[in-house]
Amino acid sequence: ERIAVIGHSYGGYTALAIAGARIDINGMEALCAEAEQSGDPNVWLCGMVLPYVNDMVELAGFDAMPEGLWQSWGDDRVDVAVSMAGDAYFFNEAGLAEITVPVMALGGTADTGTPFAWGTEPTYDYVSSETKARVAFEDAEHMIFGATCEALPFFVEIGFDAYCSDPVWDMEYAHNLAQHFVTAFLLAELTQDTDALTALSPDGINFDGIIYDAEGY
């Protein structure tokens, strides 16, 4: 009856896909050409995808490369989507515009895994949702939403501290903020909770290190 889908990183990609976003390889090729020309440091992402498009076509079960947007893998039962540092560049503007359900996008502005300008920023800018919100954690890295090193002591033992911490943010505080925003979003959209709706109003957001944008609240 009331379904939200939430994911981090490629899980964020999955959340957007199941909410209705459609892959747009033509759009990504244009994005990559522009990035190459402008010297965008995030152009390395293009090498993670474009050389393997034929493999993607085969795995998707297509006989040939779709000429425009790929088919939708959206699920009509999904009411809202939350993408945390989600990989949105597969969809680009046209593919993200296929999403009409409410969306919240969260991300770190210093993310080097899913750069903010290729993930969180375009998600908010391009979805067609009447209600949407973007929560930017200033100078945060990709794993800001992941488990802490206290929860993953093995990561520390093998020197993977960067995968369970953030160079700038206190992880517990960041998680408290993320939980605040996501909880308010889910309560507002799934239960029409008036206090939650008020909590999402840009006029009432004043957290250090947070840049907040919203429409419909």
N, C-alpha and C positions, 0 to 999 in steps of 0.2 A: 504493500500500500504506500509506503514511504521509503524510498531507496536513495541513498547517497553512495557515490563511488569516490574514493580518495586514494591518491597514490603519490609517491615520491620518485623523482628522477624518471626512469623509464616507466615506473608505475604511474607517474603523472601523465606521461604520454598515453598510457592505457586508459586512465580515467577520462582523458579528453576524447579518445577514440570511441569509448563505449558511450560517451555523452553525445556522439554524433559527428565529431571531427573526421574529415576525410583526407587521406594522403594526397598531396599535390606535388608530384615530382617536377612538373614544369615550373611550378612556383619556386621549388627549392633550387632548381637549376638557375633560375633568374636571381634568386637571393645569393647564391654562391658566386655567380658571375659578378654581381655588384660588389660582394665582399672582397673578391680577388682584386678587382680594379681599385677599390678604396684602401686596400691594405688592412682590412679588418682582421685583427688577430684571431678571431673566432672561425676563420675560414677552414681551420683544420677539421671542423665538424663535417664539412662536405666530403672529405676523404673517408669518413666513417660510413657514409651512406651511398653516394652516387656510384662508386665503382661496383656496388653490389645490388643495384636495382634489378638486374635480370634474375638474381637469386631470389629477391623479394617477390618478383612476379611469379616465379615458379612455386615458391612456398605458399603464395596466396591462392594458387590453383587456377591462375589465369592462363588462357591460351596465348595471349599477347599483351603487351604493355597497354594499359588504358590510355586513351588519348587525352582525357582531361582528369577530373577528380576520380580517384579510385572509389570503388563501392563503399558504402557505409557499413561499418561493423557496430553501429550504434544499437542500443537496446532501449526501446520505448518505455521500459519500466523505470529507467533511471530518472529521478526527479532533480537531482543536483549533482554537481561535480566539484571536487577540490583537487587542484593540481599544485603540488609542492615541488618547486624546481623542476617542473615537467618539461620534457623535450617536445617543443611545439613546432620546431622547424620543418618537420616532415609535412605539416599541414599548411603552413604559411597562411597568408591572408584569406584566400578563397576557401581553403579547407577548414579553418577555424570558424569562418562565418556560418558554417553549417550547424554550429551549436546554438541552440535557443534556450536550453534550460539554464537556470542560475548557476554561475560559476564563481568560485573564489580561487585566485592564483596567489601563491606565496613563493617568495624566493629571496636569495641573498644577492645584493648588488655586486659583490666581488666573486660570484660563483664562476669557477673555472671548469666545472664539469658540465653543467648546462648553463651557459652564460645567460645572464639576466635578459639581455637584448635579443636572445634567440629562444627564450623559454617563457619566463613569467611576464615580461613586458608585452610581447605580441599576443599572448593568450588573452590578456585583459583588453587590449586594443581592438582585437579582431573578432572575438565571439559576438554573436548577434543577440545575446541574452539581454533582456530588459533590466534585469538586476544582476550586478556583478561587482566584484571587489578585488583589489590588488593590495597585497601586504608586502612591502619591501623592507627587508632587514638590511640596514646600511652596513656595507663592508663585510657582510657574512659570506661564508664559503658554502660549497655544495652540501656538506654533511650537517648543516645546522639543524636539520630536522631528524637526523639519525639518532641511534642509541648512543648513550654516553660511554666514555671509557670505563666508568665505574661498572656499567652493565656489561661491558665487553673487555674484561681484563686481559683476555688472550690477545686482543689486538695490540695492547700496550706491550705485552711480552715480545711480540714479533716485530715491533717497531711501526705498527700501523696507526699510531696515535692520530694522524690527520683524518682517519676515517671514523673517528668517534669523538672529535672535538672541533672547535672552531678557533681560528687565530685571534679573533676579536671578542666574540660573544661568550658569555657564560651560558653553557648549554641548558642548564635548568631554567634559567630566566627566559631564554629564547623559547624553550618548549612551553613554558607557562603562557607566554604571549601567543604562540601559535594555537595552543588549546583554547585560549580565550576567543580568538577571532573565529576559529573553525566551529567551536561550540555555538557561538552567537549566530553564525551563518546557518548552521543546521537547524537550530531552534527557530530562527526567523523564517526560513524557507519551508521547513517540513511541518511546523506547528503554528506558524504565524504568531509566535510569541512577541508581544509588544515591547517588552524590555529588551529582548534580543535585537529587534528592529532598531530601537533607539541606540543600542550599543554599536551598531554598524554605521550610524550617521557620521560622515566625515567631520562634522562640527564638534563631535564629542571625543575624537581620537587625539590623544596627546601623550604618546609614549616616546621616550628618548630612543633614538635609533630607528624609529619606524616611519616610513613614508607610506601613507595610505591614500588610496583612490577608490571611489565607489560611484556607481550609478544605481538609482532606484531606491536609495536609502536616505 
